Amino acid sequence: MLELIKDTANWLKNRIPCSPETAIILGTGLGEMVKEIKISLEIPYQEIPHFPVSTVEGHNGKLIFGKLGEKDIMAMQGRFHYYEGYSMKEVTFPIRVMYELGIKTLLVSNASGATNPTYQIGDLMIITDHINNFPEHPLRGQNLYNERFVDMGDAYTPELVQRALEIAKNEGIKVQQGTYLGTQGPTYETPHEYKMFRTWGADAVGMSTVPEVIVAHHCHMKVFGISIITDLGKDSGTIKISHEEVQKCADAAQPNMATIFRELINQI
């Protein structure tokens, strides 16, 4: 695996026009944020050696290099999910490649369902912690980098959270703060699963992000994450959710998320 990671990183190093230290992962319905980036190079995933390929609608599947504001950045337009059939090593393969490329800060975004009853559709939730409910751990197996046992107490960098809160206040953007629970999917939650996850302490639930953050933290990257609340969980009754509705809600909320990301990156 380490040989494959280094091979992919070296292939990219011979092509990229800059040396970014910040990377962004754009989740479901959030790919339009690419319009905020002054692109110097974009590479479809299928052209990159050993890279998985995104199979989900709303995930275009490109690696992008350019500038967001005044800073060089790397962006994944589309991510990989465990429910697509990939192993956790494949899901988090791009994070390992980022590490080899010199990425020091990772910003992640996702669309999620609220378990917190005070949240509303369209809210932005700054992630301050997570609960890992995936059936496979991304660090399972041979330890490729750094320490074997990882302290996850500060996986979401407090300094970045505080800066984002200040940006949101200055820009008049409403934000929540909360805990994200990652589950394998691809089904949305049943009413009693929403109730259970809320009892566990989750404010929002989704099908991504947690594996990427674990690996990024293991690679000593600073991490910042935002969830766009695209649906509301209920502990009774029938829940009607579609992928199309999730994308639509994410599209409507992403300008505010883009503002926070842009201003935060310029402060890093």
Secondary structure per residue as TSV (DSSP state, phi and psi in degrees):
chain	resnum	aa	ss	phi	psi
A	1	M	-	360.0	-43.2
A	2	L	H	-62.7	-37.2
A	3	E	H	-64.1	-40.7
A	4	L	H	-65.4	-42.3
A	5	I	H	-59.6	-48.6
A	6	K	H	-66.7	-35.8
A	7	D	H	-63.9	-44.2
A	8	T	H	-64.3	-44.0
A	9	A	H	-62.6	-42.0
A	10	N	H	-66.5	-37.1
A	11	W	H	-60.8	-42.8
A	12	L	H	-70.3	-39.8
A	13	K	H	-58.2	-31.9
A	14	N	T	-77.7	-4.1
A	15	R	T	-123.2	-29.4
A	16	I	-	-75.7	142.2
A	17	P	S	-89.2	1.2
A	18	C	S	-147.4	177.1
A	19	S	-	-125.5	73.8
A	20	P	-	-68.0	150.4
A	21	E	S	-113.4	0.1
A	22	T	E	-125.9	136.2
A	23	A	E	-128.0	151.8
A	24	I	E	-127.4	137.1
A	25	I	E	-110.5	119.6
A	26	L	E	-99.7	118.5
A	27	G	-	-90.3	-160.2
A	28	T	T	-52.5	123.4
A	29	G	T	74.2	2.7
A	30	L	-	-107.0	5.4
A	31	G	G	-64.1	-20.8
A	32	E	G	-67.3	-13.8
A	33	M	G	-63.4	-16.3
A	34	V	G	-56.4	-28.0
A	35	K	G	-61.7	-20.3
A	36	E	G	-79.8	-13.4
A	37	I	S	-97.4	133.1
A	38	K	E	-83.8	99.2
A	39	I	E	-80.6	132.3
A	40	S	E	-108.0	-23.0
A	41	L	E	-158.8	135.4
A	42	E	E	-133.4	138.5
A	43	I	E	-130.1	118.7
A	44	P	E	-59.5	142.7
A	45	Y	G	-55.5	-36.7
A	46	Q	G	-66.5	-14.7
A	47	E	G	-90.8	-9.5
A	48	I	S	-93.2	125.4
A	49	P	T	-55.8	131.7
A	50	H	T	70.9	0.7
A	51	F	-	-77.9	140.1
A	52	P	-	-67.3	173.2
A	53	V	-	-125.9	129.6
A	54	S	-	-70.6	135.9
A	55	T	-	-115.7	8.6
A	56	V	S	-101.3	135.3
A	57	E	T	-60.4	133.9
A	58	G	T	96.7	-5.9
A	59	H	-	-117.4	102.3
A	60	N	-	-72.6	-26.4
A	61	G	-	81.7	56.4
A	62	K	E	-136.6	145.1
A	63	L	E	-100.1	126.4
A	64	I	E	-121.7	138.3
A	65	F	E	-124.0	138.3
A	66	G	E	172.1	-153.2
A	67	K	E	-120.8	136.4
A	68	L	E	-116.1	111.8
A	69	G	T	68.3	-123.4
A	70	E	T	-104.5	2.8
A	71	K	E	-107.4	139.8
A	72	D	E	-68.5	134.3
A	73	I	E	-139.5	161.4
A	74	M	E	-118.8	136.9
A	75	A	E	-134.8	138.5
A	76	M	E	-98.1	114.3
A	77	Q	E	-92.3	86.6
A	78	G	S	109.8	137.1
A	79	R	-	-120.7	-178.6
A	80	F	-	-114.1	143.7
A	81	H	-	-121.5	149.4
A	82	Y	G	-60.8	-36.9
A	83	Y	G	-68.7	-15.3
A	84	E	G	-73.9	-8.8
A	85	G	T	106.5	-1.0
A	86	Y	-	-77.9	149.8
A	87	S	-	-74.6	166.0
A	88	M	H	-64.3	-30.6
A	89	K	H	-65.1	-36.2
A	90	E	H	-74.1	-40.8
A	91	V	H	-57.6	-39.8
A	92	T	T	-100.5	5.3
A	93	F	H	-52.5	-44.7
A	94	P	H	-61.3	-30.6
A	95	I	H	-67.4	-40.4
A	96	R	H	-63.5	-38.8
A	97	V	H	-65.2	-41.1
A	98	M	H	-56.9	-42.7
A	99	Y	H	-58.9	-44.2
A	100	E	H	-67.1	-26.1
A	101	L	H	-84.5	-5.3
A	102	G	T	95.1	16.1
A	103	I	-	-68.6	131.4
A	104	K	-	-113.7	-19.3
A	105	T	E	-134.3	131.9
A	106	L	E	-119.9	128.4
A	107	L	E	-109.9	128.0
A	108	V	E	-121.5	148.8
A	109	S	E	-136.2	156.5
A	110	N	E	-159.1	165.7
A	111	A	E	-102.5	137.0
A	112	S	E	-145.1	164.2
A	113	G	E	-98.9	139.2
A	114	A	E	-82.3	133.0
A	115	T	-	-102.9	-17.7
A	116	N	S	-77.5	120.1
A	117	P	T	-68.6	-12.2
A	118	T	T	-86.7	-9.6
A	119	Y	-	-79.8	155.3
A	120	Q	-	-124.9	155.8
A	121	I	T	-60.5	133.3
A	122	G	T	97.1	-10.3
A	123	D	-	-64.6	148.3
A	124	L	E	-100.1	128.9
A	125	M	E	-113.6	114.2
A	126	I	E	-73.2	123.9
A	127	I	E	-80.2	124.6
A	128	T	E	-109.1	-13.3
A	129	D	E	-166.0	167.9
A	130	H	E	-141.4	164.4
A	131	I	E	-120.6	125.4
A	132	N	E	-92.1	107.1
A	133	N	-	-113.3	22.3
A	134	F	-	-80.5	149.2
A	135	P	S	-79.8	-9.0
A	136	E	S	-132.4	137.1
A	137	H	-	-92.3	135.9
A	138	P	T	-68.1	-15.4
A	139	L	T	-99.9	6.7
A	140	R	-	-64.8	138.6
A	141	G	S	102.0	-159.7
A	142	Q	S	-59.0	135.3
A	143	N	-	-82.2	111.7
A	144	L	-	-83.6	-32.0
A	145	Y	S	-141.1	150.7
A	146	N	S	55.0	-151.3
A	147	E	-	-74.2	152.1
A	148	R	S	-72.4	-44.4
A	149	F	S	-109.4	122.8
A	150	V	-	-108.2	126.9
A	151	D	-	-76.5	118.6
A	152	M	-	-100.5	15.1
A	153	G	T	-62.3	-29.0
A	154	D	T	-128.7	43.6
A	155	A	S	-60.5	-34.5
A	156	Y	S	-101.3	107.7
A	157	T	-	-55.8	115.5
A	158	P	H	-56.3	-36.8
A	159	E	H	-61.5	-41.5
A	160	L	H	-70.4	-37.0
A	161	V	H	-60.2	-46.7
A	162	Q	H	-63.9	-42.4
A	163	R	H	-62.7	-40.3
A	164	A	H	-65.5	-38.1
A	165	L	H	-63.0	-39.7
A	166	E	H	-67.2	-40.0
A	167	I	H	-62.5	-46.8
A	168	A	H	-60.0	-41.6
A	169	K	H	-63.6	-45.2
A	170	N	H	-66.4	-31.0
A	171	E	H	-92.3	-2.4
A	172	G	T	69.9	31.7
A	173	I	-	-100.9	125.7
A	174	K	-	-74.0	129.2
A	175	V	E	-134.5	152.0
A	176	Q	E	-107.3	165.7
A	177	Q	E	-126.7	137.3
A	178	G	E	-173.0	-176.3
A	179	T	E	-102.0	130.2
A	180	Y	E	-100.5	132.4
A	181	L	E	-107.0	127.5
A	182	G	E	-102.5	127.6
A	183	T	-	-129.2	163.4
A	184	Q	-	-73.3	-27.7
A	185	G	-	67.9	-169.0
A	186	P	S	-88.9	4.0
A	187	T	S	-77.0	145.9
A	188	Y	-	-73.9	166.5
A	189	E	-	-77.4	149.3
A	190	T	-	-77.4	163.3
A	191	P	H	-54.2	-40.9
A	192	H	H	-78.3	-24.3
A	193	E	H	-67.7	-41.9
A	194	Y	H	-57.2	-44.8
A	195	K	H	-62.5	-43.1
A	196	M	H	-63.5	-45.7
A	197	F	H	-63.9	-34.9
A	198	R	H	-65.9	-39.6
A	199	T	H	-62.2	-34.7
A	200	W	H	-68.5	-20.4
A	201	G	T	112.9	7.7
A	202	A	-	-80.2	142.4
A	203	D	S	-100.2	-23.6
A	204	A	E	-152.3	155.4
A	205	V	E	-134.5	142.4
A	206	G	E	-155.0	-172.7
A	207	M	S	-117.2	24.4
A	208	S	S	-151.8	-159.7
A	209	T	S	71.8	-51.6
A	210	V	H	-58.0	-48.4
A	211	P	H	-60.3	-40.6
A	212	E	H	-63.6	-41.9
A	213	V	H	-67.9	-40.4
A	214	I	H	-58.4	-47.6
A	215	V	H	-68.8	-40.4
A	216	A	H	-61.6	-42.3
A	217	H	H	-65.5	-39.1
A	218	H	H	-61.7	-30.2
A	219	C	T	-88.2	11.7
A	220	H	T	63.7	29.2
A	221	M	-	-84.2	149.7
A	222	K	E	-76.9	144.2
A	223	V	E	-132.3	138.2
A	224	F	E	-135.3	137.9
A	225	G	E	-137.8	145.8
A	226	I	E	-132.0	136.2
A	227	S	E	-107.6	136.8
A	228	I	E	-96.8	123.0
A	229	I	E	-78.0	113.4
A	230	T	E	-111.0	-9.5
A	231	D	E	-157.3	161.6
A	232	L	E	-115.7	125.6
A	233	G	-	-79.2	147.5
A	234	K	-	-128.7	148.7
A	235	D	S	-96.0	11.1
A	236	S	S	-156.6	159.1
A	237	G	S	84.1	-172.6
A	238	T	-	-103.2	133.0
A	239	I	-	-104.2	125.5
A	240	K	-	-112.1	111.3
A	241	I	-	-133.5	140.5
A	242	S	-	-131.3	155.7
A	243	H	H	-62.7	-35.2
A	244	E	H	-64.4	-40.8
A	245	E	H	-66.4	-38.5
A	246	V	H	-61.3	-45.5
A	247	Q	H	-61.6	-41.4
A	248	K	H	-62.7	-44.8
A	249	C	H	-65.1	-39.3
A	250	A	H	-65.4	-40.7
A	251	D	H	-59.0	-40.9
A	252	A	H	-68.5	-31.9
A	253	A	H	-92.1	-15.1
A	254	Q	H	-68.1	-24.4
A	255	P	H	-58.4	-40.3
A	256	N	H	-67.7	-39.1
A	257	M	H	-63.4	-41.1
A	258	A	H	-61.8	-38.4
A	259	T	H	-62.2	-45.8
A	260	I	H	-64.2	-44.6
A	261	F	H	-61.7	-47.3
A	262	R	H	-60.8	-48.4
A	263	E	H	-68.9	-36.0
A	264	L	H	-65.9	-44.5
A	265	I	H	-62.8	-38.2
A	266	N	H	-67.7	-18.8
A	267	Q	H	-92.0	-14.1
A	268	I	-	-71.1	360.0
